[in-house]
Amino acid sequence: MVGGLATLLHGYARLTADVDLAVDLAPEEVTKMIRALVAKGFRPQIPVSAEAFADPAVREEWLQEKHMRAFSLVDPANPMRVIDLLLEPEVPFEGRLARSQEAFVGKAKVRIASLDDLIALKRHAGRPQDLVDVEQLDAIRRKIGDR
């Protein structure tokens, strides 16, 4: 897990409306993730098949031609439930997974990006809210380092 929810779990309280995931982009792994999300009722926000996300050539086309950074899936029964899958995370999956931490969201155990990886991902995104998050996460990192 990356994005606003991971930022919150690292200690910076802010609002977020979606769940951002940086998943293993190997086609077979993406296919498993997409099938699980579709089984839970999630559907793409754009008019494509959910399985298209598993194709590296399609993701590259979305990046280059559409300037997409995330593939959004929404639950039609509850449009406030949105999951964004990053198309091209700045930090490679294997290292990110090895450095990730376990956290609880309610009763569910999830993996969140390490503080350093989350900062790198947010710097790469570069949107105004991400840059505010970077400042806050840097402050948290300094505070942890002082202990």
N, C-alpha and C positions, 0 to 999 in steps of 0.2 A: 504494500500500500504506500502510495506517495500522495502529494498534494495537501489540500487543506486539512483533511482528517488526520494525516500523519503529522502535520504541523501541530495540530491540537494535542495529539497524543505525546508529542515531545515537550509540551508545556506552554505553548503560546495559544491562548484562548481567542479564537476568532470564528466567525460564522463561515460555513461552507454548505453548499447545496448538493454536492455530488461526491462520489467516491472515485478517486483516481488510482488506477492500477498500472504498474509497469510489470508486464508479464514476460515470461520466456517466449520469445518470438519464433522459436522453432515451429514449423508448421503443425507437427503432431501435437505439441503442447498447446498452441493457440486453438487448435480444433477442439481439444478437450475443454478448454476454458469457455469457448463460445457455446459449445453444446450444453455445458452446465448452466450458463447464464440464460440461454434460450429455454431450457427446461424449467427455469424459475420464472419464466414469463417475460424476460427482457427481449426487446426488439430494437434494431438500429433506428436512430433518429433520422437518418438519411435513407432514401429509397434504394437500398441495396440488400443483398442477402447477408445475414450475419456471418456466414462462412467466408465471405470475400475477405474479411480481415486476416484470415489464415494464409492468404496468398502474398508472399513477399513482393511480387511484381505489382500487385494492386496497391499494397501499402506505399510502395515507392511512387506510384502514379499519384496517389492522394497527397503525398508529401510535396512532390514537385509541381503538380498541376493545380491542385486545390489548396495547397498550403495548409493542409490539415495537420494538426499536432496530436489529435486524439480522435478515437473512434468512439462515439457515444451510443450507449444502449440505454433505453428507458423502459420502465415498467408501465405499459398502457393502463393498467388498473390503478396505478399510483404514479402520476407523472413527476412527482417530486423525487422518486427513486431513479437516479441516473448514475450510471457507471461509465467512466471515461477510461479507455484503454490507450495508453501512450503508443504512438506509431513508431517512434524512434527515440527511446530514452537516451540521454547523454551518457549515462553510466551503464556499462555492460551488465547484463543480467547476472551472470555467474558471480562476479565480485559483489554486486549489490545484494544478492541473496545471502552470500557468506557473511556479510557485515550487518545484515538486517537484525532487527530485534523483535521479540515476541511482545505483544500487547493484547489487552482484552478490550473488545467493543461489546459492551453488555456481557453476555456469557460466551461470546465467540472469541476464540484465540486467533489472532491475525499476525502477519509479519509486516512490520513497517520499515521503511528505509532508514538506515542509520542517519544520525544528525548530519554528518559530513556529506553523505550521498544526497540527502534531501536538499541541503543547501546548494549542492552542485546542480541538481535537477532544476531547482527554482531559479538559480542564476541563468541557466541555459534558456529557460522559458522567457525570462526577462519582462514579463508583464508587470504593471505597477503593483498589483497585489503581491505578486511573487517577490518583488524587490523589498517590499515592506516585510514580508515573511522572512526573507534572508536576514534583514537587520535584526529582527526579533530572535531568530534561531541562532545567529552569531552571538547575541547577548546571552542566550541560554548556554551555548557552548563555552563561552568565557566563564560564566558562573560555575558550570560543572568543573571546568579546568582549575578553578580557584580552590576547589574543595580538596 
